[in-house]
Amino acid sequence: MTNETAPPAGPMRLFYHPVSSASMRVTLYLGCRGVPPSSVELVSTGFETDHRGIPVFTMPADDPETKRLDTTDLTAFNPEGRVPVLLLPDGRKMTQSGPILDYLDDVLGADLGRPMLPEDPWRRAEARRIAWIVAADTQPYQKGIIYESNVTA
C-alpha cells in the first residue's frame, strides 16, 4: 500500500440519501463489507423536488459542514448537486458511486471482510463491466420513471 492509498487518519463521512440508487450502491457495499461507522459515518441528506419534480438533495441542517457553509444548499458542498459524497478527514471529497467504491476498496484493507473486486485482472474487469451496466444502462430508466411520476402527479 502506497501513501496515496493509505487509509485516511480518522473517520470518513458518506453523505447519502436512501432514495438515491447511487447512494444505495455505496451503503450496500459498506454493509456487505462490514465497514463499521467508526470508519465511515453515514450522514443522511435531505430530499425535495423542485417545481418540475426534479430531485434536489439538501445538506442536513444540524451538520457541522452545513454550519461551516452557512447553507443547506448541497451545491455549496458538492457543485454536482448529487449524492453520494465521500468526505475524507483532510477535507477532500469524492463523488460518484463507482470511484467511491473503488477508493474504499483500495483503502479499507483486507481486515474488513473481503475486498469487492477479485485479484485476477479479467475477473476485476468483469465485475466493473457489470457495475457499468447497472450505472449506465439501468439508472437512466429509473430516473425517467421517477421524473415522469413526479410530473404527472
Backbone torsions as a table, in degrees:
resi	resn	phi	psi	omega
1	MET	NA	126.6	178.7
2	THR	-87.6	170.8	177.1
3	ASN	-58.7	-32.5	-178.4
4	GLU	-69.6	-22.3	179.9
5	THR	-112.9	11.3	176.8
6	ALA	-66.8	145.6	178.6
7	PRO	-59.1	142.9	178.4
8	PRO	-62.5	149.4	176.0
9	ALA	-80.4	103.6	-178.7
10	GLY	107.8	169.0	-177.1
11	PRO	-73.0	145.5	171.9
12	MET	-89.7	161.0	178.8
13	ARG	-126.6	128.8	178.2
14	LEU	-105.5	113.0	174.0
15	PHE	-86.6	121.9	-172.8
16	TYR	-146.3	172.4	168.9
17	HIS	-144.9	137.3	-176.6
18	PRO	-61.0	-23.5	-179.8
19	VAL	-76.8	-14.7	-177.8
20	SER	-87.5	119.1	178.8
21	SER	-65.1	-31.3	176.8
22	ALA	-65.7	-41.4	175.8
23	SER	-62.9	-40.7	-179.0
24	MET	-60.5	-38.3	178.7
25	ARG	-58.7	-42.3	-177.7
26	VAL	-73.2	-42.8	-179.2
27	THR	-67.1	-35.3	175.5
28	LEU	-64.2	-42.6	177.2
29	TYR	-58.1	-48.5	-178.9
30	LEU	-59.0	-42.0	179.7
31	GLY	-67.6	-45.3	180.0
32	CYS	-64.8	-35.1	-178.7
33	ARG	-80.9	-15.7	-179.9
34	GLY	75.5	33.7	-178.2
35	VAL	-77.2	122.8	-178.1
36	PRO	-77.2	155.1	177.5
37	PRO	-58.3	-21.5	178.0
38	SER	-70.3	-18.3	176.5
39	SER	-96.0	-43.8	178.7
40	VAL	-135.8	108.4	178.4
41	GLU	-82.2	131.7	177.5
42	LEU	-88.8	128.5	179.8
43	VAL	-122.4	109.9	-177.9
44	SER	-80.2	127.1	178.1
45	THR	-87.5	171.7	174.2
46	GLY	-86.3	168.9	-178.8
47	PHE	-145.0	129.6	175.5
48	GLU	-138.1	174.1	169.4
49	THR	-124.6	145.7	178.7
50	ASP	-81.6	-174.7	-175.7
51	HIS	-63.1	-16.9	178.2
52	ARG	-96.6	-3.2	-177.1
53	GLY	88.4	10.4	179.9
54	ILE	-80.5	131.9	179.1
55	PRO	-61.3	138.1	176.5
56	VAL	-132.1	118.9	178.9
57	PHE	-92.3	145.6	-178.8
58	THR	-127.8	155.1	176.9
59	MET	-73.0	146.4	176.6
60	PRO	-67.6	134.5	-172.3
61	ALA	-58.8	-36.1	-173.8
62	ASP	-95.2	9.9	-176.9
63	ASP	-80.8	143.3	178.0
64	PRO	-57.9	-35.1	178.2
65	GLU	-66.3	-38.5	177.6
66	THR	-63.8	-43.8	179.2
67	LYS	-64.0	-41.4	179.3
68	ARG	-63.3	-40.3	-179.5
69	LEU	-80.2	-19.5	-178.8
70	ASP	61.7	34.6	176.1
71	THR	-163.1	152.2	173.1
72	THR	-92.6	1.3	179.4
73	ASP	-68.3	112.3	-177.4
74	LEU	-60.6	-28.2	-178.9
75	THR	-66.5	-18.6	173.9
76	ALA	-71.8	-27.8	179.3
77	PHE	-92.2	-42.0	179.4
78	ASN	-136.1	106.1	-177.5
79	PRO	-56.8	-20.5	175.9
80	GLU	-69.5	-22.9	-179.3
81	GLY	71.6	20.3	-175.5
82	ARG	-122.3	160.4	169.2
83	VAL	-117.4	154.1	8.8
84	PRO	-85.9	160.1	173.1
85	VAL	-133.4	124.8	176.1
86	LEU	-98.0	118.8	179.5
87	LEU	-101.9	120.6	177.8
88	LEU	-85.3	157.0	-178.9
89	PRO	-57.7	-26.9	-179.4
90	ASP	-85.9	3.4	176.2
91	GLY	97.7	-10.8	176.9
92	ARG	-68.9	149.1	-179.4
93	LYS	-125.4	139.6	175.1
94	MET	-118.8	132.5	177.5
95	THR	-117.8	170.0	179.9
96	GLN	75.8	126.7	-173.4
97	SER	-60.7	-39.5	-178.6
98	GLY	-60.3	-55.2	177.2
99	PRO	-62.1	-34.0	177.2
100	ILE	-62.2	-47.4	179.6
101	LEU	-61.3	-44.8	179.3
102	ASP	-60.7	-44.4	-179.5
103	TYR	-62.2	-49.3	-179.6
104	LEU	-60.1	-42.2	-179.6
105	ASP	-62.6	-35.2	179.7
106	ASP	-72.7	-38.9	-171.8
107	VAL	-95.0	-18.6	-175.0
108	LEU	-74.6	-26.3	178.4
109	GLY	78.4	171.1	-174.5
110	ALA	-78.2	-8.7	-177.6
111	ASP	-75.7	-9.1	178.5
112	LEU	-113.0	68.2	178.4
113	GLY	73.6	-169.4	-176.6
114	ARG	-84.6	134.6	176.2
115	PRO	-57.7	153.2	-176.8
116	MET	-65.6	-42.6	-174.2
117	LEU	-102.3	140.6	177.3
118	PRO	-70.1	161.9	179.5
119	GLU	-70.9	-37.3	-176.7
120	ASP	-62.1	126.1	-176.9
121	PRO	-57.0	-39.3	179.8
122	TRP	-65.1	-46.8	-179.2
123	ARG	-66.5	-35.0	175.3
124	ARG	-61.6	-44.8	179.4
125	ALA	-63.5	-39.9	178.2
126	GLU	-62.9	-41.9	178.6
127	ALA	-63.4	-41.7	178.3
128	ARG	-67.4	-35.7	177.6
129	ARG	-59.9	-45.1	179.5
130	ILE	-64.9	-40.8	177.9
131	ALA	-61.2	-40.1	178.7
132	TRP	-66.7	-34.4	175.9
133	ILE	-59.9	-46.6	179.8
134	VAL	-62.3	-48.5	-174.8
135	ALA	-71.0	-42.7	-172.1
136	ALA	-93.9	-31.2	-174.4
137	ASP	-100.4	-27.6	-177.4
138	THR	-94.0	-45.2	-172.7
139	GLN	-59.7	-40.7	179.6
140	PRO	-58.4	-36.2	178.0
141	TYR	-68.9	-42.2	179.5
142	GLN	-61.6	-47.2	-179.4
143	LYS	-61.9	-38.6	177.9
144	GLY	-62.5	-39.8	179.8
145	ILE	-66.0	-43.9	178.8
146	ILE	-62.8	-45.6	-178.7
147	TYR	-62.7	-46.2	-179.5
148	GLU	-62.3	-41.7	-178.2
149	SER	-68.2	-31.8	178.2
150	ASN	-74.9	-35.8	-178.4
151	VAL	-71.9	-38.6	-176.3
152	THR	-85.7	-11.1	-177.9
153	ALA	-73.7	NA	NA
